[in-house]
Amino acid sequence: MMKSEAILDTTVVLHLYRKYQPAIDWFNSDNFYAITSITWMEVVQGATSKANLRDTKAIMAELEILHLTAHDQQWAMRQLERFQFSHHIGMADCLIASVAQRLKLPLYTHNTKDMTPLIGDLAIKAYD
């Protein structure tokens, strides 16, 4: 059963890993946050060493992982076709946004430029 109140985008997870102070100050571990399986894969793919991978996985282990449904993927496909040329929005962003759209959960991100056309007010800049 889902308990998360919001979804964290890849940018937020990376800021937490890099110990970016505004991200640390903003992050409230009393809230229930999630990431999508796409964010998990983006973070793992970006790991530069086994130690880096271990540390990022430790951060993500505290977050619920939300998986995509067939409906999410179909929605993401439509959005990619709709926005790839006009807004240069990529596949991963469409997939991440699809989960927020389906669950009507806020997506905390630093990529509001790409996420807002996809999910409107659900895309929220997490901190400065």
GINOR-V980518 format. One record per pair of residues at least 4 apart in sequence whose ideal C-beta (glycine too) atoms are under 6 Angstrom apart, sorted by the first residue. I is the first residue (numbers start at 1). J is the second residue. D is the distance in whole Angstrom. If there is no record, write none. Layout:
BEGIN
{{I:J:D} {I:J:D}}
END
This chain:
BEGIN
{{3:32:5} {4:32:5} {4:33:6} {4:34:4} {4:64:5} {5:31:6} {5:32:5} {6:33:6} {6:105:6} {6:106:5} {6:108:6} {7:34:5} {7:100:5} {7:105:5} {7:107:5} {8:12:4} {8:13:6} {8:33:5} {8:35:5} {8:108:5} {9:107:6} {9:109:4} {10:39:5} {10:42:5} {11:109:6} {11:110:4} {11:111:6} {12:108:5} {12:126:5} {13:43:5} {15:20:4} {15:23:4} {16:23:5} {16:59:6} {17:56:5} {17:59:6} {22:127:5} {26:126:6} {26:127:4} {33:63:5} {34:63:6} {34:64:4} {34:66:5} {35:39:4} {35:40:6} {35:63:5} {36:66:5} {36:96:5} {36:99:5} {37:65:6} {37:67:5} {38:92:6} {38:95:5} {38:96:5} {40:60:6} {40:65:6} {41:45:6} {43:56:5} {47:52:5} {47:53:4} {48:52:5} {66:99:5} {68:72:4} {68:73:6} {72:98:4} {72:99:6} {72:102:6} {75:98:5} {76:94:4} {76:95:5} {76:98:4} {79:83:6} {79:94:5} {79:118:6} {80:84:5} {80:91:6} {80:94:5} {83:87:4} {83:89:4} {83:117:6} {87:117:5} {89:93:5} {89:114:5} {93:114:5} {97:101:6} {97:115:6} {97:118:4} {97:119:5} {100:105:5} {100:107:4} {100:119:5} {100:122:5} {101:119:5} {106:122:6} {106:124:5} {107:122:6} {107:123:5} {108:124:6} {108:126:4} {109:115:5} {109:123:6} {111:115:5} {112:116:5} {112:123:5} {112:125:5} {115:119:6} {115:123:4} {116:123:5} {119:123:5}}
END
